[in-house]
Amino acid sequence: MNIHEYQTKELLRSFGVPVPDGRVADSEASAGIIAEEIGGDRWVVKAQIHAGGRGKGGGVLLADSVDEVRKHADHIIGNRLITPQTSAAGKMVQRVLVESAQNINREYYLGLIIDRVAQRITIIASASGGMDIEEIARTHPDKVVRLAVDPAVGLPEFLCRKIAARIGLTGSLMPQAVKLMRSLYRCFRDKDALMAEINPLAVVNGDKLLAVDAKMSFDGNAVHRYPEITNYRDFDEEDPKEVEASGHGLNYIALDGNVGCIVNGAGLAMATMDAITLHDGAPANFLDVGGGASPEKIANAFRIVRKDPNVKAILLNIFAGINRCDWVAEGVVQAMQKQAISEPVIVRLSGTNYELGQEILKKSGLPFIYADDLDDAARKSVNAVTNL
Amino acid sequence: MQMISTTPHENPSTLSPICNHQEFIIMSVFINKDSRVIYQGFTGQHATFHAEEAIKHGTNIVGGVTPGKGGSTHLERPVFDTVSDAVVQAGADVSGIFVPPQFAADAILEAIEAGIKTIVVIADGIPVQDMVRVKRYLIEHDSMIFGPNTAGVITPGECKVGIMPANIYQPGRVGVVSRSGTLNYEAVAQMTSLDHGQSTSVGIGGDPINGANFVDVLQAFNDDPDTEAVVLIGEIGGTQEVDAAEWAKENMEKPVIGFIAGVSAPVGRRMGHAGAIISGEADTAEAKMNRMEELGVHVVRNPANIGETVDSVLKRS
C-alpha cells in the first residue's frame, strides 16, 4: 500500500527523522495560511499524487511570496498532473504540500527495501542523490552501498557509521546520519513497511541533514495492525474496479485485451492469459478468485470483468483444489441469469466436484461453450472474439 | 516409533533417530508413508476438511495442535496444546500450518523450536517481515519450510500435507516443484493423463520470502533414486528459477522441464502472488525462459504442453 509524501513525512517526523517544515493543503486559501505560519521567504508547493517524477510534470513549484504560494496551489489543485510515471491522462491532484524551501548544498540517497535474495531488510545508500536509484546503480555502481540487516541485531550504530563514512557523511554530519538511519529503520520495522526511500537526503545550510523528499509503501498483509497507516489509504489513487474487486476478495488487474478471464490461483490465472496470448488473442484482465470461492464471489467476478467495455467473451478456467466446482457452477448460472450476459462464456472446470459442476451447468440449459483443457479453452475463447 | 521421552522440557530435536537429516533425505523426498504428520490449527474448518482428505489418501496424521484444546480428540486423533507435546507424545516430524496468516509466523516458530523437520505453510497472507524473522530463526535450526502460500507437498499414495485434489496425482517417477498451486494441478493433470506419475510434488509458495527454494528441492530430487526427471514451474519476479537452472547445469543428473508463467503480464504490477512482479528486464517470463533454455532446461513455452514435453523428454532419455 502506497501513501503520499506528506503522510510519509508526518510519519517519519514522529520517528525522529528530520523533515522540512510543512503541511498539506487542499485549497488555495489554506496553502496561503500554511505558508504564513511556516514563515520565511521561500516556499515549495508540491502536488500530492502517488506517482513519481512530479517535478518533471510541473507539479513541484517554488514560490517567493505567499501570493505566489496561493497562485501555484490554485494552478495545481483540481488539475491533472502528467508525469513520466502516470498514464497519458495523468492523475487528478487534490492536495499540495507546502514546505519551506531548502538551501541545498549536497544530495544523497538513502533507502530500505526487503531484498528477496538476501531475504532481509536491506539498506541502500549513495552519495549520488536526487536521481533514480536504478539510474545511480547503472551509472555509478561503485557509489551504491548495500547492506543486509540481521533482524537479530537490527541496525546498530557502527553499521550506520560505516555506511555514512562510505557515502561521505563525515564530521558533524556522521552522528546526524546515524540517528536518521536508525529512526528510518525503526519506522520501517515497526510499521511493516516494504519500501522506504529518502531521495534526496540533503545537507542544507552547510551542516544540517534533512529528508527533503520521502516515499514509503507498506505491506498490505500487515496494515491491519496499524490503524494510523490504514487511514492513510487514498482510494482516489487506485483503479475503482480493482478496489471493488478487493472488497469482494478478488484479485483483479485490468489489461488491454478483449477476453475476460476468471481463474482460480495466481499462477493458473497468468498461465491462462499466456495461453490466450499464444493463440493470438489478448486477455482483458488478470482475475484470481482465490480459494473457497462462493457462488456470490463468482457472480461478483463476472460483474467486475464485464464492467470493462472491451470484454467480448469471458473465459472461466477453474482447477479446483480448495475450491468446489459445484459452487463455482452455481455462481456462473446465477451470474448468467441475473446479469443477462450476452457475451460468449467459455467454461473449463477441473478438480474437486468436477462432475457436479458440469451437471449444474448442463441442467441450466444456458449456451456455454465447454472446453476440455487449458489449450482448448484458450483456443475457443480466441475463436469466440474473432468470429463476432 | 522410537524411544520417546516423557520429559516435556527435553529438547525434542534430539529425540528421534527418524529426524536425522542424512537418513531423512535418503528415505524419500520430504514426506512419505512413514511421516508422522500433525496439523497446526487442527480443529479449524479448513484444517479439518483437508486433514480428512489427507487421511483418506493414507497420510499418517498422528494428531494436531489447537492451543486450549489439548487433551481432547478430533478426527479420532489427539489434540495437543503445543507442538512440543505433539513431538514428545506422538512423535510428530511433519507439520501442516493451517492457522490464519496473522498467527502463522508464531506457529512456524513454534514448530521449528519443537524440532519439526518438515513444515508446510498453507497460510496465505503472512506479513513479509514476519517471514524475515522466521528465516533468521531457521539458521540455527534443522527444519525445512515449504511456503508460505503453498498448496502443499504430496508423495502420491503415501502422504499428503496440503490442499491439493489428491485424485489428479498418481505414484510415479517425476518430481514436480512449483510456486503456484493451481498451475501445479494443471501440470500434474496433464502428466497423469499421459500416465506419468509423480515421485513427490512440492509447492514452494508464491511469497517473496519463502522457505525451501527451487535449488533445495532440485537437490533433493537429484538425490532421490525414485525420481527420474523434474518439472519446475515458476513465474515472473525474482531470480529463483534462473538460479535453479544454473545449479542444475552444474549438478543435476536428471532432465529438468521448465515453464514460467506470465509472458503476458504487465511490468510493475503484482500478479496475485506477493512475489509475482516484474521489477526489471531479468525477471520477465521471456528472459527467464530464454536463460533457462541456455542452461539446458527443456523449456515449455505453452502451459498446455507441459505433459507432452515430459512425455517426449522421458521417451528420449
Chai-1 contact restraints between the chains, C-beta under 6 A:
chainA,res_idxA,chainB,res_idxB,connection_type,confidence,min_distance_angstrom,max_distance_angstrom,comment,restraint_id
A,I114,B,V128,contact,1.0,0.0,6.0,A-B,restraint_1
A,R116,B,P208,contact,1.0,0.0,6.0,A-B,restraint_2
A,R116,B,G238,contact,1.0,0.0,6.0,A-B,restraint_3
A,Q119,B,K135,contact,1.0,0.0,6.0,A-B,restraint_4
A,Q119,B,I209,contact,1.0,0.0,6.0,A-B,restraint_5
A,R120,B,V132,contact,1.0,0.0,6.0,A-B,restraint_6
A,P151,B,V132,contact,1.0,0.0,6.0,A-B,restraint_7
A,P151,B,R133,contact,1.0,0.0,6.0,A-B,restraint_8
A,P151,B,R136,contact,1.0,0.0,6.0,A-B,restraint_9
A,A152,B,R136,contact,1.0,0.0,6.0,A-B,restraint_10
A,D192,B,P127,contact,1.0,0.0,6.0,A-B,restraint_11
A,D192,B,Q129,contact,1.0,0.0,6.0,A-B,restraint_12
A,D219,B,P127,contact,1.0,0.0,6.0,A-B,restraint_13
A,D219,B,V128,contact,1.0,0.0,6.0,A-B,restraint_14
A,N221,B,G125,contact,1.0,0.0,6.0,A-B,restraint_15
A,N221,B,P127,contact,1.0,0.0,6.0,A-B,restraint_16
A,A222,B,P127,contact,1.0,0.0,6.0,A-B,restraint_17
A,N251,B,G272,contact,1.0,0.0,6.0,A-B,restraint_18
A,I253,B,R269,contact,1.0,0.0,6.0,A-B,restraint_19
A,N264,B,T182,contact,1.0,0.0,6.0,A-B,restraint_20
A,G265,B,S180,contact,1.0,0.0,6.0,A-B,restraint_21
A,G265,B,G181,contact,1.0,0.0,6.0,A-B,restraint_22
A,G265,B,T182,contact,1.0,0.0,6.0,A-B,restraint_23
A,A266,B,G206,contact,1.0,0.0,6.0,A-B,restraint_24
A,A266,B,M271,contact,1.0,0.0,6.0,A-B,restraint_25
A,A266,B,G272,contact,1.0,0.0,6.0,A-B,restraint_26
A,A266,B,H273,contact,1.0,0.0,6.0,A-B,restraint_27
A,G267,B,S180,contact,1.0,0.0,6.0,A-B,restraint_28
A,G267,B,L183,contact,1.0,0.0,6.0,A-B,restraint_29
A,G267,B,E235,contact,1.0,0.0,6.0,A-B,restraint_30
A,G267,B,A261,contact,1.0,0.0,6.0,A-B,restraint_31
A,L268,B,T182,contact,1.0,0.0,6.0,A-B,restraint_32
A,L268,B,L183,contact,1.0,0.0,6.0,A-B,restraint_33
A,L268,B,E186,contact,1.0,0.0,6.0,A-B,restraint_34
A,M270,B,A261,contact,1.0,0.0,6.0,A-B,restraint_35
A,M270,B,G262,contact,1.0,0.0,6.0,A-B,restraint_36
A,M270,B,A265,contact,1.0,0.0,6.0,A-B,restraint_37
A,M270,B,M271,contact,1.0,0.0,6.0,A-B,restraint_38
A,A271,B,L183,contact,1.0,0.0,6.0,A-B,restraint_39
A,A271,B,A261,contact,1.0,0.0,6.0,A-B,restraint_40
A,A271,B,P303,contact,1.0,0.0,6.0,A-B,restraint_41
A,M273,B,S264,contact,1.0,0.0,6.0,A-B,restraint_42
A,D274,B,V263,contact,1.0,0.0,6.0,A-B,restraint_43
A,D274,B,S264,contact,1.0,0.0,6.0,A-B,restraint_44
A,D274,B,P303,contact,1.0,0.0,6.0,A-B,restraint_45
A,A275,B,P303,contact,1.0,0.0,6.0,A-B,restraint_46
A,A275,B,A304,contact,1.0,0.0,6.0,A-B,restraint_47
A,T277,B,S264,contact,1.0,0.0,6.0,A-B,restraint_48
A,L278,B,N302,contact,1.0,0.0,6.0,A-B,restraint_49
A,F286,B,M271,contact,1.0,0.0,6.0,A-B,restraint_50
A,D288,B,G272,contact,1.0,0.0,6.0,A-B,restraint_51
A,F319,B,T182,contact,1.0,0.0,6.0,A-B,restraint_52
A,F319,B,Y185,contact,1.0,0.0,6.0,A-B,restraint_53
A,F319,B,E186,contact,1.0,0.0,6.0,A-B,restraint_54
A,G321,B,I163,contact,1.0,0.0,6.0,A-B,restraint_55
A,G321,B,M164,contact,1.0,0.0,6.0,A-B,restraint_56
A,G321,B,P165,contact,1.0,0.0,6.0,A-B,restraint_57
A,G321,B,Y185,contact,1.0,0.0,6.0,A-B,restraint_58
A,I322,B,I163,contact,1.0,0.0,6.0,A-B,restraint_59
A,G351,B,P165,contact,1.0,0.0,6.0,A-B,restraint_60
A,T352,B,P165,contact,1.0,0.0,6.0,A-B,restraint_61
A,L374,B,A304,contact,1.0,0.0,6.0,A-B,restraint_62
A,D375,B,A304,contact,1.0,0.0,6.0,A-B,restraint_63
